[in-house]
């Protein structure tokens, strides 16, 4: 299965209409991140118009820290009550630049409120965190109460990731083209973290591969390969150097199984799967490939 823990369908199809075929034709499963009700409707319409995609695409909605608006809390609550979203996100904190830093107090307030809403609704959360790791630790008790926490585009350190896990947060760390672009910290974290804590994502159409103008779900194949390469090399070094190392039973399989179960369960229950996503915390490194403006 090709698993994309975080991408933006509406914005993706605007620049890459052919990605719709890729999604339809492959064993694909992904979380479509929406920050406005109109985007949710866009994904719902896409699903309605494209038979077979209901099982491939799950909708997430959250108040993005780069556009914190209190009134959107009502939208979030409404979408949850109408059973239209599978996770809350992307939500979080961003003080990457001056403009974002100015709304930081409001961001904190909305982040806390959305964590509470997610906890009550028993939904996973998807987090976008930039330059705000200390504040994540301030919220650690709240994060522990949430079933799954996915750190989207994680660019914190391995030690911070381990600490989050040690605190008892059911956290998953999601990586995309940063790995292909040679992002040292991300590569290090993938090397260090247990495989069943690693997820793949594109953040499409944002965060492209070097030399490309946008990212797309097709990139997942290369990202998966990169993770396998990192993990296999480790297996090689720790085991018999001359025997072929098996492909790691890593996140990719783990996630497939996990979401396969979720899909089956939701089909049986006749409702959208609500509790099998994760909180995605988006921690992007400041100077990464000049994509500052493009991190969503
Ligand atoms: Zn995003």
Boltz pocket constraint, residues with backbone or C-beta under 6 A from the ligand:
constraints:
  - pocket:
      binder: B
      contacts: [[A, 6], [A, 7], [A, 8], [A, 33], [A, 90], [A, 203], [A, 206], [A, 295], [A, 296]]
      max_distance: 6.0
